[in-house]
Amino acid sequence: MGTRDWDLRHYRLLAALAAEGSIGAAARATGMAQPNASRLLEQMERSAGFPLARRAPRGTALTDRGRVVAGLAAEIVEAAESLTRAVAALEGARGSLHLCASLTVAEHLMPGWLAAAQQRLAGVTTTLDVGNSDEVFDRVRAGSADLGFVEGPTLRTGFRYLEVGRDELVVIVSPDHPWAHSPEVEPQAVASAGLVVREPGSGTRQTADLALAEFGTGPRFEVGSNAALAASVAAGLGPGVVSRLAVQAALRGGRLVEVPAPGLKLARVLRAVWHSGTPLGAAARDFLEIVTAVR
């Protein structure tokens, strides 16, 4: 037998010996009887051609060479466990799906997506959390959401992305605002106005700030939802910048007025996001297929 013939039993025993400090504890950690673990270690030393450990009354200590081999063995064990988790996720049960979406997506797109998924995901319990884009990233990273949906321009490392739609922000005012009858408004005027905006961390706020950054800044009135933003603008607090999806009914009904601002880049991409180190389960993959089919 040569080192090429070592399998996970050998690697697990070496990694456990490095962690536990005795052959008895390593045997228990790997589910072996101690005599079997001792024989396996001796077999490994013969095939390696040098001692991997020194036996002593107080325990078994790895040699310098043994520590090097044990470190590599631990990496192999971790890789094997990652493979097992990945296969389980790919084959996994379709019993539950935990989604997290930013506010605009959750309010205006997610209901249609969930309705379209109702038949295909029969038997799957679906949970939806709502937060701003920063909160969606945090929940996906923490593993509390299988799949997230964000609307901001910021792309973080450690995630995979899929475009699921497009959106556009609009400048809105109340019907009696001086801009309400203007053919268009200059970017500098929008930037310096007392704008009603979403809170920091919101994808809507990130897109608006990026578009306005080169034109200066003025006072800002922060609110925590699209509905609060629209209501504040309608009440005369000031102009606002918000998703067209969030105010299309109010625009049609005349409660708000859109003011063209051709000098501002207010288009944005809506994306699905998931952790790059965790393969999507079957239910999440099916949900993404539904989303991309109905957009």
Secondary structure, 3 states (H helix, E strand, C coil): CCHHHCCHHHHHHHHHHHHHCCHHHHHHHHCCCHHHHHHHHHHHHHHHCCCCEEEECCEEEECHHHHHHHHHHHHHHHHHHHHHHHHHHHHCCCCEEEEEEEHHHHHHCHHHHHHHHHHHCCCCEEEEEEECHHHHHHHHHHCCCCEEEECCCCCCCCEEEEEEEEEEEEEEECCCCHHHHCCCCCHHHHHHCCEEEECCCCHHHHHHHHHHHHHCCCCEEEECCHHHHHHHHHCCCCCEEEEHHHHHHHHHCCCCEEECCCCCCCEEEEEEEEECCCCCCHHHHHHHHHHHHHC
